[in-house]
Amino acid sequence: MALRTAEQYRQGLRDGRVVYYRGEQVEDVTTHEQLSIGVAHTSLDYDLAEDEDHRELFSWADDDGTLHSRYYKHPASAQDLLNRREMIETSTRLSSSTVLLIKEIGTDALFALDLVSRVIDEKAGTDYHERVSAFHQHARDHDLALAVAQTDVKGDRALLPSEQEHPDYYVRIVEERADGIVVRGCKAHTTNTPMVDEIIVLPTRAIGEQDAAYAVAFAIPVNTPGVKLLASPFGASERRSEFHYPVSSKHHLVDTLTIFDDVFIPKERVFLQGEWQAAGFLANTFVEFHRYTAVSYKPPLCDLFIGASALLADYNGIPKVSHVREKLTKLITWTETVRGLGRAAAHDCRITDFGLAVPNVLLTNLAKHAFADSYHEAIQWVQDIAGGLVVTGPDELDMANDELRPYIDQYLGGAGVDADTRLRAMNLVRDLTASEFGGYNQLLAIHAEGSLEAQKITIFRDYDLERCKDLAADAMGVSR
Ligand SMILES: Cc1cc2nc3c(=O)[nH]c(=O)nc-3n(C[C@H](O)[C@H](O)[C@H](O)COP(=O)(O)OP(=O)(O)OC[C@H]3O[C@@H](n4cnc5c(N)ncnc54)[C@H](O)[C@@H]3O)c2cc1C
């Protein structure tokens, strides 16, 4: 099997996995009232690889001519990274700005593991690279959907794992056996875990020798005994109407608390077991690939902000007003800065000795920081142009009431536009910026793929300050 259909993908999720939603165990995520919306959303990945218009971008033929999902292709050039970027931006745009994230993040982790396992093997004489390659091939050949659980619950942020009040604030190895390891702990915010076949677990941070038990990475099927998922219901109370919530009624992500209750991991699926010196290197390498994914999927949401604001400027009769043009210009500048820096990160990639293309770290972080740092301000520009109806408009049941509808039609029209169209534009802005889903997007902007401070640290660390000091010294007429 190389490419699966969407139906085969959904069938694979009916495997006895343990998922809880609002205190109750879910029998079947594909038919569950709320989680099935997420499954329908992620199914698009499989539809696109089948679709005539998108097959070329979303699939790739190996040397034998077998078709695979393009996500599983190791990027070997700037063009491979650009193709990957285009694939992520396209699927996100087709999902009205919500990333699918069932192969993007998993392959980010596979590329990082590919790179880091070679380094560990060389130093420690281990065979992790062989295991990583075998898992990569397995995931590719079975066209698997993958989640990545990296972020630990972390307890007191100022303390190392072994200094915490109890030892399980970071996932750790509790038993080492000849045939594998047993792990315990909990990861937070794991996106789409109920909708994937397997979970890749990575360490969150750099650690010292005393924390070697926390240096652990592995991959396991979601239905492995002891894995328990507590799905966040965030935003579910609102997802009832396409009129009020045109995006989130059809597209949303589901994040979980991912609990490992003494889970056995077979040896061939363990990719890091106690090599504490490599924990930070693996964590950071994953993040660098994943931030490139992030800056590939952000622009479609920015595009929707521009489009909705421009339409509402027209509908409100203010398209030529100077402050409106200024706000639209700022939205365009923000969007194209993120998009342009993302593309530049591919063009300026680094090719490793063994041929893996790594996106430019500085440019990737600049793009992610530019997006996240101005996100809340961008919402202010959008909401300012739209006006208060975003949160005060009538209900769709009022629209369906024959007595009330004439009032709505009479009073809520705009500049050359009927009330229904104007309200739909307001509702789009509400869904994206002023609903529970809008709040989710705000948190996603700030924290997902690492908080703002993490990007600043990377930008400072990766910048060539010495080059600028030399230039300044030259200009001063002194030598260094
Ligand atoms: C919608 C969403 C989806 C996500 N999806 C995934 C996923 O699929 N997989 C995954 O693994 N993770 C995922 N994440 C997790 C994301 O990477 C984290 O939210 C992010 O790294 C911040 O961690 P935190 O939420 O624990 O916040 P904290 O780390 O608690 O951050 C809060 C604040 O504390 C600061 N801080 C924390 N520790 C320190 C310290 N030691 N010194 C100084 N300042 C500190 C931070 O800079 C920040 O300002 C997701 C997050 C969100 C919001």
PDBQT file of the ligand as one rigid body, heavy atoms in Angstrom, charges set to zero:
ROOT
HETATM    1  C1  LIG A 501      -2.883  25.501  19.625  1.00  0.00    +0.000 C 
HETATM    2  C2  LIG A 501      -1.586  24.878  20.024  1.00  0.00    +0.000 A 
HETATM    3  C3  LIG A 501      -1.167  23.713  19.389  1.00  0.00    +0.000 A 
HETATM    4  C4  LIG A 501       0.020  23.091  19.789  1.00  0.00    +0.000 A 
HETATM    5  N1  LIG A 501       0.385  21.897  19.207  1.00  0.00    +0.000 NA
HETATM    6  C5  LIG A 501       1.444  21.206  19.697  1.00  0.00    +0.000 A 
HETATM    7  C6  LIG A 501       1.760  19.892  19.228  1.00  0.00    +0.000 A 
HETATM    8  O1  LIG A 501       1.115  19.372  18.309  1.00  0.00    +0.000 OA
HETATM    9  N2  LIG A 501       2.778  19.225  19.806  1.00  0.00    +0.000 N 
HETATM   10  C7  LIG A 501       3.520  19.747  20.807  1.00  0.00    +0.000 A 
HETATM   11  O2  LIG A 501       4.430  19.099  21.292  1.00  0.00    +0.000 OA
HETATM   12  N3  LIG A 501       3.251  21.000  21.298  1.00  0.00    +0.000 NA
HETATM   13  C8  LIG A 501       2.237  21.722  20.757  1.00  0.00    +0.000 A 
HETATM   14  N4  LIG A 501       1.957  22.996  21.242  1.00  0.00    +0.000 N 
HETATM   15  C9  LIG A 501       2.750  23.477  22.358  1.00  0.00    +0.000 C 
HETATM   16  C10 LIG A 501       3.566  24.736  22.127  1.00  0.00    +0.000 C 
HETATM   17  O3  LIG A 501       4.773  24.451  21.500  1.00  0.00    +0.000 OA
HETATM   18  C11 LIG A 501       3.725  25.335  23.528  1.00  0.00    +0.000 C 
HETATM   19  O4  LIG A 501       2.476  25.901  23.874  1.00  0.00    +0.000 OA
HETATM   20  C12 LIG A 501       4.805  26.372  23.640  1.00  0.00    +0.000 C 
HETATM   21  O5  LIG A 501       6.057  25.761  23.471  1.00  0.00    +0.000 OA
HETATM   22  C13 LIG A 501       4.738  27.051  25.006  1.00  0.00    +0.000 C 
HETATM   23  O6  LIG A 501       4.728  26.101  26.042  1.00  0.00    +0.000 OA
HETATM   24  P1  LIG A 501       3.614  26.206  27.200  1.00  0.00    +0.000 P 
HETATM   25  O7  LIG A 501       2.286  26.269  26.559  1.00  0.00    +0.000 OA
HETATM   26  O8  LIG A 501       3.875  25.121  28.164  1.00  0.00    +0.000 OA
HETATM   27  O9  LIG A 501       3.846  27.586  27.845  1.00  0.00    +0.000 OA
HETATM   28  P2  LIG A 501       5.077  28.039  28.854  1.00  0.00    +0.000 P 
HETATM   29  O10 LIG A 501       6.280  27.299  28.417  1.00  0.00    +0.000 OA
HETATM   30  O11 LIG A 501       4.572  27.815  30.217  1.00  0.00    +0.000 OA
HETATM   31  O12 LIG A 501       5.180  29.516  28.478  1.00  0.00    +0.000 OA
HETATM   32  C14 LIG A 501       4.535  30.588  29.189  1.00  0.00    +0.000 C 
HETATM   33  C15 LIG A 501       5.527  31.737  29.316  1.00  0.00    +0.000 C 
HETATM   34  O13 LIG A 501       6.598  31.326  30.173  1.00  0.00    +0.000 OA
HETATM   35  C16 LIG A 501       7.842  31.584  29.550  1.00  0.00    +0.000 C 
HETATM   36  N5  LIG A 501       8.773  30.559  30.028  1.00  0.00    +0.000 N 
HETATM   37  C17 LIG A 501       8.555  29.229  30.150  1.00  0.00    +0.000 A 
HETATM   38  N6  LIG A 501       9.622  28.594  30.648  1.00  0.00    +0.000 NA
HETATM   39  C18 LIG A 501      10.551  29.533  30.866  1.00  0.00    +0.000 A 
HETATM   40  C19 LIG A 501      11.879  29.507  31.381  1.00  0.00    +0.000 A 
HETATM   41  N7  LIG A 501      12.461  28.387  31.779  1.00  0.00    +0.000 N 
HETATM   42  N8  LIG A 501      12.552  30.694  31.444  1.00  0.00    +0.000 NA
HETATM   43  C20 LIG A 501      11.985  31.848  31.035  1.00  0.00    +0.000 A 
HETATM   44  N9  LIG A 501      10.721  31.932  30.545  1.00  0.00    +0.000 NA
HETATM   45  C21 LIG A 501      10.027  30.797  30.464  1.00  0.00    +0.000 A 
HETATM   46  C22 LIG A 501       7.557  31.489  28.048  1.00  0.00    +0.000 C 
HETATM   47  O14 LIG A 501       8.524  32.192  27.246  1.00  0.00    +0.000 OA
HETATM   48  C23 LIG A 501       6.184  32.162  27.995  1.00  0.00    +0.000 C 
HETATM   49  O15 LIG A 501       6.344  33.553  27.972  1.00  0.00    +0.000 OA
HETATM   50  C24 LIG A 501       0.796  23.651  20.825  1.00  0.00    +0.000 A 
HETATM   51  C25 LIG A 501       0.376  24.838  21.438  1.00  0.00    +0.000 A 
HETATM   52  C26 LIG A 501      -0.787  25.455  21.045  1.00  0.00    +0.000 A 
HETATM   53  C27 LIG A 501      -1.220  26.710  21.742  1.00  0.00    +0.000 C 
ENDROOT
TORSDOF 0
